[in-house]
Amino acid sequence: MYKFYCVFSSLWLLAFSVQAAVNINTTRVIFNHGETQRTVKLVNDGDYPVVVQSWVDDGAPEKGPSQSSAPFVVLPPVLKIQPGEQRELRIMTTGAGLADDRESLFWLNIYQIPPEKKTSSTGEKVRLALRNQLKVLWRPKKIEVLTEKSINLLSFRYERGIIHAVNDSSWNITLADVSSGDYSTSGIVVLPHSRSMIFNSAPPAMLNNTINFVVINDEGNRWGFSAVVK
């Protein structure tokens, strides 16, 4: 059993750039079996209107809404949010065709398009369009909430200079941070019943070392654990 050593809280996910106007009230969207609709709140905290285009896909950054084959619909797909205004996105699905023995992972894209900034006496300032991605998780009937006990099904294996995270659970496990000695990484999703490379070119001395890792839970909070590399 892993040692559980800390819990952090995160409430609102701010857009990933200081130039972003629209803030998002969650870090992930979870559909449990039987649920067909979830909502995401958007708030424009900027001083200018923003057009937002939203869609769900498999997370490939080069893809746009016309290339998505994900079984989700986002309404409205395009909306304009005035300064200080709050709006809602509705994400809908039937879950048809998705796996019944593990979570399915998709991504909600929120693409912010601000108006062009006019040239001023201090020179022209360009506002760039921003694309945020949030996880969309669909859970079949037999998969319940992610718990601290669920993380015992995640292990770390050393094999010929590579350390893998091996996920023997039915959940998508998000590792916000992983560290061992001088090695560290972040932002890794280990899919159900699969493995992901954590560290490459790791020396044999890392075998049996302690590895510290942080997992993002259903509420977007952070759980800290430590384990031994096997």
N, C-alpha and C positions, 0 to 999 in steps of 0.2 A: 504494500500500500504506500502511496506517495505521501510525502510530508507536505501539508498545506500550510503556507506560512503568511499569506497576506491577502487582503481584499481591498480593492480600490473602487471608487464609484465614479461613473461618468454620466452626466445627465443629458445635456444637449450636444449633439455633434455639430460643431461649427464647420462651415464650408472650408475647404482645405487651403484657401489663400486669403490673404488680407484684402484682396480686391473683391472677394465674393460678397454679394449683397444678401443672398438667400440662405438662411439657416434651416437646418433639418432637425426634427424633434426625435430622431431615433438613429440607431446605428445598424439596425437590421429589421427585416420584416419576416415574421414567422407565421406560416399557415399550418395549423394542426388539422388532422383528419376531420372532414366535415365542414371546415371553414372555407367559404368561397370568396370572401372579400376582407381586405384590410385597408386601413387608411394611413397616410403619412402627411404630417402637417409641415407646411413651408411658411416661413416668415421672412418678409423682405425688410431687413434692418438697415438697408442703404437709403440714400437720399435720391434715388433715381429708379424708374420702373425697370423691371427685368422680364424678359420673355423666357419661359422655361419649357423645354421639350423633354418628355420622359418616356422611357420604354424599358422592358425587361428582356435580357438576353443571357448568353452563356459567359459573359464577362470579357470577351475578346475586345481589346481597346480599339482595334481598327474597324470594328463593325458599327453600323448605324442602325436606326430603327427598321429600315426596309429589309435588312438582312437577318432580322431576328426570327427564330422559329420557336421561341419559348412559349409554353402554353399559358401565357398571362396576358391580360389586357390592362392598360393603364388609362384612366379617364380623369380629367381630360388629357389627351396626349400633348397638347400645347396650351399654355395659358400665360397671361400677362399679370404680373403681380406689382401693384403700385407700392410706393414707399410706405412702410408701416402696416401693410396689409398682410393678413394671414389667409392662406388657401389650403385646400386639401387635395391630395391625389388619392384616387381609389384604385387599388390593385386587385384584380379579380382573376380567379382560376377555378376550374373544376377538379384539377389534379389528375385528369384523365391521362393514362399512358405513362404515368410516373411510377418509379419503383415502389413496391409495397414492403420491402425489407430494410430500407435505409432512407435517410434524408436525401432529398434532391436539392442541389444548390444552383441558384441562378443569381442574376445581378440586376438591381434597379439602377438605371442610368438617369441622372438628373443633370440636364445640360442647360447652363445659364448663359443667356445672351443679353448683355447689357447694351444700352444705346451707345452710339458713338459719342465720344467726348469731343466737344468743340475746342478749337484752338483758342488759347487765352493769351494774355500778355506775357505769361511766364513760359509759353511754349505749349506744344501739343502733347496731350497725355492720352495714351491708348488704353482702353479697357479690353481685356482679353476674355473670350468666352471660356467658361469653366465646366468641366464634366466631373461630377461626383458619382461614385458607385457604392451602393449599399447591397449587402447580401440579402437575398430572398430565399428562405428555407421552406421547403414543403415536407411535412412529416406525415407518414402513413399512420394507420391506426395503431400499430403495435409500438411505435416510437414515442416515448414520453419526453418530458423536459430534460435538458442537459443538467446533470447534477455533478457535484464534486466527486461522487463515487464513480461516475461515468469515466472520469479521467484516468482511473486505474487501468482502463483498457488501452491506454496510450503508452507505448514504450519507446526507448531509444536504443538503437543497435549500431554497433561498430562493425563494419565489414570492409576490409581492404582499403582503409584510409578514408572511408566515407561514413558519416553518422547519419542514419535515417531516423525519422519519427515514424513509428509503425502504429497505425490506428486500427485496432481490432474491434472498434465499436461501430454502431450504425449512425453515429452523428458526424457531421462536419466539424472538426475541431480547429478553431482559429488560434494560432499561436502569435500573440502580439509581440513577445520578446522571448528569445532563447539565448542562454549564455552558459559557457563553461570555460573557465580559465581566461585565456586571451581571445577566445572565439565568441562571437555574438552575431545574431541575425534577428530579423523581425518580419512581421506581416506574412506569415505562412499559413495556408489552409491545408490541413491534412484530410483528404476525403475519406469517407467510410470504407473500411476493409481495404485500405491501401497504405502506401508509404510515400513519404516525401523526403528528399535530401535536405538535411539541415546544414551540415558542414562538409566541405570537400577538402582533400589533402590533410586530413586530421592525423596526427601522429599516434602510434600505438599506445602511447602513454595516456591517451584520453579514455582508453578502455577502463571501466570501473570508476571513472571520475564522476563527480556530482555535476548534474546539469540542472540549471534553474530555468523555469519557463513560466510564462504568463498566458493564461487562457481567457478569452473573452466569452462571457456566459450569455444566456438568453436576454438578460436585461441590459447588455452592453457594459456590465461591470467587469472588473478584472480579478481573476483568481490567480494567486501565485503558488507554484509547486516546486519541489525539488525531487529529483530522481537520480538513479545511477545508470550510467551507460553500460549496457551489456554486450 
